[in-house]
């Protein structure tokens, strides 16, 4: 009897599980796909999705099955047989809210949005990739010719002599100026042709428009009535154009709330520095084009004609001209375009810059070899730095300026993302943090925002961008930088105990120094972000107190507050900083141990060398005695009256043999 009861209970449980799975619109939890544009809330706070849904997360309704709660198999069968004839059961009052009761039509509508967004984005990306590949093919050919010309122009004397015999060592011709102008405009477009993203957010609605910098002034003069916040993102680094754009923007509208703690003295606008990944080839090409064409005679005059291509703004050109005269610099093509170049880790610090002329100062033409790229996952990537500056107004406008166009989110497809065109990166919200921020609110707009204000969105944007690069958004399907550097340091430790090989110690020490430099720079940037978020938290608490005194109620009390977002970002950045600090200490101690180990080896080699020196002394004594005898016998045994059995003279012999010997020496040395 007991066994029969257990069998019935087992059958009832299996039947309830079948009904539950068939009732769920999404099937099992294992089949749910991770949504990259919907996980900010769950990452930033520990609250439920309903209480902290401000990240624009798409709702995932849970449809419960009434039959799953029945106790026995008999009741299950009776319920299934009566469900076709019984009148509809009254609704459970606990399920009366709009957030939990979702109709089938709503479920299908949401599913269509989720299912159609990705294919549509992939289609646009494929089209952009195809266009970029067609355009880049010709420019790539011109770039290779330019690089070969530069390499052969600076080759040493022996290679020039080889060029007389071999084609690969000959001086390569310089491409035509028309080709070089097209190449310069491809890698460094005129300022008026830079692509700018305009994102409008309103209640339950969001729109994205792609314009050029040459028409940007028109878009910050006014916005539609339904728009709560208009966000304008321009890919500009620190320079003349950057300074003019920010100044015109701030003077064309009312001032926003002052971030006095976050900003600098007299400059209450938050800014940070972003680490992102670029393809090594892309970084090298941009440096070559800039450094090789910048000082090429006669090219500047022809590029001057294209500085203002596409500019339709009313104040931009005149403001840049005035600013250049005020600073005593020339507003030429390369002065304007230099801000597009990504910063390497060793090239100065951008945070706290006091003027437009404190931008990038390239150290050399060739990119630095990073130890991070020795990790297999990061093999073709280059970690670079870019400033990210924000400027907000009280009339609902936010301007962000940054040449950051690399990969922010670490994903298993990193190598694929690195090969994509930089202009198409915004549409790839799996790689770009800026693109993800728009996609996070593309469906609901400002409906989930705690406050529909520029300040709230600025905090959300800074906390999202400031935590990158990381693999949180993609579910940790790629090794974070901390893990990669840990593996690199372990490999350096292993190389310490390899058998001694000539010059290998020098290479190992250089790798250690590069690793320490990289970790030090990353640690400094992470520390500056910790300071930024702590100051930002102080300012936002001050804003909350002001709103409380003025009785300004939040637009969505259940939405994620700005303080919650900052605390989420602060905990992540602190964790990264602590990991990098530990790895840096480990690398330094390991390098010190290497020096001690090599010192001991040198002492051992000195003892061995002493015994070898004694043997060399014996051979030296023998050589001193017999070497003069060999010389004199050879010298006086030569035939000085001419070469036997030939009509040629001795002068001819020395002309031929001496020339050949000299040529061999030049080729070998």
C-alpha positions, 0 to 999 in steps of 0.5 A, a space after each residue: 500500500 505504501 509503495 502504491 502511494 509512493 508511485 502515485 506521488 511520483 507520477 503526480 510530480 512528473 505530471 506537474 513538471 510536464 504541465 509546468 514546462 508546457 505552460 512556460 513561454 520560454 521553456 526551461 531556464 537552460 534554454 534562455 539566451 543571455 540578453 546583453 542589453 538587459 542585465 545592468 540592474 541585476 549586476 548592479 544591485 541585489 534587488 529583484 527585477 521588479 524593484 530595480 528594473 531601470 536598466 531597460 531589461 526586457 520582462 520575462 513573464 513567468 506563467 504559473 500552472 494551476 494544475 501543478 499544485 494539485 496533490 494527487 494523480 486522481 485530482 490531476 486527471 479530474 482537473 484535465 477532464 473538467 478544464 474544457 467544460 468548467 467556467 473560467 476560474 476567478 483571477 487570483 488577487 495576488 496576480 492582479 498587477 500589470 507586472 505579473 499578469 502578461 497576456 499571450 499577445 504581450 508575450 508574443 510581441 516581446 518575443 518578436 522584439 527580442 528575436 528581431 532585434 539581433 538579426 536586424 543588427 546582424 544584417 546591418 553589421 554585415 552590410 557595413 562590413 562588406 562596404 568597409 572591406 571594399 573601401 579598405 582594400 584599396 586603402 590597404 594597398 596604398 598603406 602597404 606601399 607607404 610603409 615599404 617606402 618608409 622602411 626602405 628609406 631608413 634602411 642601413 648602408 648594407 641593405 642599400 648595397 643589397 638593393 643593387 642586387 636584389 629587388 626586395 631591398 630596392 628603394 620603394 617609390 612613394 604613392 602619389 599625393 592623390 592616393 595619400 590624401 585619400 589615405 589620410 581622409 580614410 584613417 583621419 576623416 575631416 572633422 565635419 565628416 565624423 559620425 555622431 550618434 544622437 540618442 533621444 529617450 522619452 517615456 516608453 520610447 527611444 530613437 537613434 539618429 546618425 549624423 555628422 559633426 558638421 551638423 551637430 549644432 542644429 541638434 543641441 538647439 532644441 529637442 522634440 517635446 516627448 524627449 526627456 534626455 537627448 544624448 549626443 556622442 561625438 568621437 573626439 579626443 582632446 584637441 582644438 575641435 574637442 575644446 570648441 565643440 564643448 564650449 559652444 554646447 555649454 554656451 547654447 543652453 542653461 547650466 546643469 547641476 554642478 558636480 563639484 566633488 567629481 569635477 575639477 575646481 571651476 569645472 563641474 563636469 565628470 570625466 574618466 579614462 577608458 581602457 578598450 581593445 583595438 586590433 594591433 594592425 589598426 593601431 599600427 596603421 593609424 600611427 604610421 599614417 599620422 607620423 609618416 604623412 604629417 611631415 611629408 613635404 607638400 602634402 599639408 598644402 593639399 590637405 588644407 583644402 579638406 579641413 572643413 569638408 562637410 562642416 555646416 555649423 554656424 560657429 564651429 569653424 570660426 571658434 576653432 580659428 579663434 582658439 588656434 590663434 589664442 593658443 598660438 598654434 596652427 589649425 591645420 589638418 593634422 593638428 585637428 586629426 591627432 586627437 583620433 589616435 588611441 593612446 598606448 599605455 606608456 604615453 602620458 596621462 589624459 586625466 586632469 588635462 588643462 587645455 586642448 594642447 595637452 593631447 597625445 604626444 606619440 613616443 615612436 612610430 611602432 606600437 609597443 609590445 604588450 605582455 598581455 598580447 602573449 596570452 592566447 585570447 588577447 593575441 591580436 589585441 592592443 590595450 589602449 586608453 582614451 579620455 571620456 568626458 561628459 558635459 550636461 545641461 539643465 535643459 535635458 541635453 548631454 554631450 559626451 566626447 571620446 575617441 573610444 571606438 574599440 571593444 569594451 566587453 570581453 567576449 569569446 568573439 573578441 578577435 572577430 570584433 577587432 576586425 570590424 570597422 570602428 564606425 560599425 562598433 556602435 551597432 554591436 552592443 555585445 562589444 561596445 559599451 556606448 552602443 549597449 547603453 542605447 540598446 538598454 533603453 531602446 524599448 522602454 525609454 525613460 520609463 524605468 529610470 528612477 529620475 528622468 533627468 540628465 544627471 541620472 542618465 549621466 551616472 548610468 553612462 559613466 558607471 557602465 563605461 567606467 567599469 570596462 573592459 570586463 566579461 560580466 555582460 557576456 556571462 564570463 565567457 572570456 578570461 578577464 584581464 586580471 586572469 590573463 595577467 596572472 597567467 602571464 606572470 606565471 609564465 615569466 616565473 617559469 622562464 626564470 628556471 630555464 637553462 641559461 642561454 645567451 641574451 635570454 636573460 636580457 629579454 626576460 628582464 625586458 618582459 618583466 619591465 614591460 609587464 610591471 609598466 602595464 600593470 602600474 598604468 592600469 592600477 593608476 587608471 583603476 585608482 582614478 576610477 575609484 576616486 571618481 565614483 567615490 566623488 560621484 557618490 558624494 555629489 549624488 547624495 547631495 542632489 538627493 538631499 536637495 530633491 528631498 528638501 524641494 519635495 521632488 518625488 522620483 519618477 519611478 520609486 522602484 527604479 534603480 537609484 543613481 547611488 545604487 549604480 555608483 555602488 555597483 560600479 565602485 565595487 567592481 572597480 575596487 575588485 579589479 584594482 585589488 586584483 591588479 595590485 596583487 598581480 603587480 606585487 607578485 610581478 615585482 617580487 618575481 623580478 627581484 628574485 630573478 635578479 638574485 638568481 642571476 647574481 648567484 649564477 654569475 658567481 658560479 660562472 665566475 668560478 668556472 671562468 677562472 679555471 678557463 682563464 688559466 688554460 687560456 694563458 697556456 695557449 696564449 704563451 704558445 701562440 706568442 712563440 709560434 705566431 711570429 714564426 708562422 708569419 715570417 715564413 709565410 711572408 718571405 715564402 710569397 712569390 713577389 715577382 708575379 703570379 706563376 703560369 699566367 700573363 696577369 700581373 699582381 696588381 690585377 690579383 689585388 684589384 679583384 680579390 681586394 674588391 671582393 673581400 671589401 664587398 663581403 665585409 660590407 655585406 656581413 658587418 
